[in-house]
Amino acid sequence: MRGPSSTGSHHPRPAKQRTYYAKTRRYLAPLAAVDPRLATLFADWERTYQHLDWDAAMPATDDA
């Protein structure tokens, strides 16, 4: 996976970053089950970008 560009810029919208993260977790990360190399790759990727996990970042509420 590519890191930030040479200018140090990231996608400007955090919401879009979270969308990319969620789609990758949903559609690509399950492929890790077929190859141990992918499992390692996605585990590293998930640790690197876990700050984009909206569900984990949101505090639980007692609205129920």
C-alpha positions in Angstrom: 0.0 0.0 0.0 1.2 3.5 -0.8 1.9 6.0 1.9 1.3 9.7 1.8 2.5 11.5 -1.3 5.8 13.4 -1.3 3.9 16.5 -0.3 2.6 14.7 2.8 -1.0 15.1 1.9 -3.7 12.6 2.6 -7.3 12.5 1.3 -8.7 15.8 2.6 -12.0 14.4 3.9 -11.8 12.2 7.0 -15.3 10.8 6.1 -13.9 9.6 2.8 -11.0 8.0 4.5 -13.4 6.1 6.8 -15.4 5.0 3.8 -12.3 3.6 2.1 -11.3 1.8 5.3 -14.7 0.3 5.8 -14.9 -1.0 2.2 -11.4 -2.5 2.5 -12.3 -4.3 5.7 -15.6 -5.5 4.2 -14.4 -6.7 0.8 -10.7 -7.2 0.8 -9.6 -8.1 4.4 -11.6 -11.4 4.2 -9.2 -12.5 1.5 -6.6 -12.9 4.3 -8.2 -16.2 5.1 -6.9 -17.8 1.9 -3.2 -16.9 2.3 -1.0 -16.4 5.4 0.9 -13.7 3.6 -2.3 -11.7 3.1 -3.3 -12.3 6.8 0.0 -10.7 7.8 -0.4 -7.8 5.3 -4.0 -7.0 6.4 -3.2 -7.3 10.1 -0.5 -4.7 9.6 -2.8 -2.6 7.5 -5.6 -2.8 10.1 -3.2 -1.7 12.9 -2.0 1.2 10.9 -5.4 2.5 10.0 -7.5 1.4 13.0 -8.0 5.1 13.8 -10.4 5.2 10.9 -12.7 2.5 12.3 -15.8 4.6 12.9 -17.6 1.9 14.9 -14.7 1.4 17.3 -14.1 5.2 17.6 -17.7 5.9 18.6 -18.5 5.7 22.3 -21.3 3.4 23.3 -24.5 5.1 24.3 -27.4 3.9 26.5 -30.1 5.2 24.1 -31.8 1.8 23.9 
